[in-house]
């Protein structure tokens, strides 16, 4: 009787019956198909890189305005702030002089085939930079103004930047409304007539 109790107790303590299941094997043809599908997918996805340009290698203007180069002068973020429809406007942008000589820069607007030089002429020191909107470190600058901007915000104005050495570059500058960041770039008739 002691042996039966011992066996009954052992059966209660470890009720798991050990059986070994036969291993499940995936047929060879299915494994080859899965590997082939994975290889085809990786080649297909890799081919996208071959047909698509790397966008970080493309030149673009990362700001609201456009870039214009004229010899040693590099103008960045060139745009016009105006309400359009004949209202005056302010030219905004940064002129960088990469040359070794001071440069006198004239901004010219081209409308209806007419070239109109704008004032004031901007003096850019050698290896220096000047903002066209007149906002300087000491606040003493004068904005380059356009008497009348016919294009409405969202349109463009053709602008040429010319150095006193005769080198010029042109671009289609976007017209932006004097809102948000550009709300302080408002030209009045008295600004343009001075």
Secondary structure, DSSP 8 states (H G I E B T S, - for coil): -HHHHHHHHHHHH--------------HHHHHHHHHHHHHHHHHHHHHHHHS--GGGS----SSSEEEEETTEEEEEEEEEE--TTEEEEEEEEEEE-SSS-EEEEEEEEETTEEEE-BS-EEE-TTEEEETT---SSS-----EEEEE-S-TTSEEEEEEEETTS-EEEEEEEEE-S-GGGTT----HHHHH-
